[in-house]
């Protein structure tokens, strides 16, 4: 004797339909993510020397200030100066 449970069969069919509907958006997301990653890679490659120079200058400034810990710089355009993580203004 074989027992049939219509609720399980219905659940399985609904799950399969949901998986099929999800497949297309997942594919589109993967394609778009790949394009964004490619643009980011090209942008970074184009700006690499600028980033390196910026980081070198930051380290030089920290060394000259005698700071042993890195600072986080936040530029506030309305203040026309920068404010570091400890709340001190620098000109």
C-alpha positions as CSV (number, residue, x, y, z in Angstrom):
1,X,0.0,0.0,0.0
2,X,1.4,3.4,-1.0
3,X,0.5,6.5,1.0
4,X,0.1,9.7,-0.9
5,X,0.4,13.1,0.7
6,X,-1.0,15.8,-1.6
7,X,0.5,18.5,0.7
8,X,4.0,17.3,0.1
9,X,3.6,17.0,-3.6
10,X,2.1,20.5,-3.7
11,X,5.0,21.9,-1.6
12,X,7.5,20.2,-3.9
13,X,5.9,21.7,-7.0
14,X,5.7,25.2,-5.5
15,X,9.4,25.0,-4.5
16,X,10.4,23.9,-8.0
17,X,8.4,26.8,-9.5
18,X,10.0,29.2,-7.1
19,X,13.5,27.9,-8.0
20,X,12.7,28.4,-11.7
21,X,11.5,32.0,-11.1
22,X,14.6,32.8,-9.1
23,X,17.1,31.4,-11.7
24,X,16.7,34.3,-14.2
25,X,17.2,37.2,-11.6
26,X,20.2,35.4,-10.2
27,X,21.7,35.1,-13.7
28,X,21.1,38.8,-14.4
29,X,22.6,39.7,-11.0
30,X,25.7,37.7,-11.8
31,X,26.1,39.4,-15.2
32,X,25.7,42.9,-13.7
33,X,28.0,42.1,-10.8
34,X,30.7,40.9,-13.3
35,X,30.4,44.2,-15.2
36,X,30.7,46.3,-12.1
37,X,33.7,44.3,-10.9
38,X,35.3,44.9,-14.4
39,X,34.7,48.6,-14.2
40,X,36.1,48.8,-10.7
41,X,39.2,46.9,-11.7
42,X,39.8,49.3,-14.7
43,X,39.2,52.3,-12.5
44,X,41.6,51.1,-9.8
45,X,44.3,50.3,-12.5
46,X,43.9,53.8,-13.9
47,X,44.2,55.5,-10.5
48,X,46.7,53.1,-8.9
49,X,49.6,55.6,-9.0
50,X,47.4,58.3,-7.6
51,X,46.4,56.1,-4.7
52,X,50.0,55.1,-4.1
53,X,51.1,58.8,-4.0
54,X,48.2,59.7,-1.7
55,X,49.1,56.9,0.7
56,X,52.8,57.8,0.6
57,X,52.0,61.4,1.5
58,X,49.7,60.4,4.3
59,X,52.5,58.3,5.8
60,X,55.0,61.1,5.4
61,X,52.6,63.5,7.2
62,X,52.1,61.0,10.0
63,X,55.8,60.5,10.4
64,X,56.5,64.3,10.5
65,X,53.8,64.8,13.1
66,X,55.4,62.1,15.2
67,X,52.2,60.1,15.3
68,X,52.5,56.4,16.0
69,X,49.0,55.6,15.1
70,X,47.3,56.1,11.7
71,X,44.8,58.9,11.4
72,X,41.5,58.9,9.6
73,X,41.0,62.1,7.7
74,X,37.6,63.5,7.0
75,X,37.4,66.5,4.8
76,X,34.7,68.9,5.6
77,X,34.1,71.3,2.7
78,X,32.1,73.8,4.8
79,X,34.9,74.1,7.4
80,X,37.6,74.5,4.7
81,X,39.9,72.2,6.8
82,X,40.1,68.6,7.7
83,X,39.1,67.0,11.0
84,X,40.9,63.9,12.1
85,X,39.5,61.1,14.2
86,X,40.3,62.7,17.5
87,X,38.3,65.8,16.6
88,X,41.3,68.2,16.1
89,X,41.1,70.7,13.3
90,X,44.1,70.9,10.9
91,X,44.7,73.7,8.4
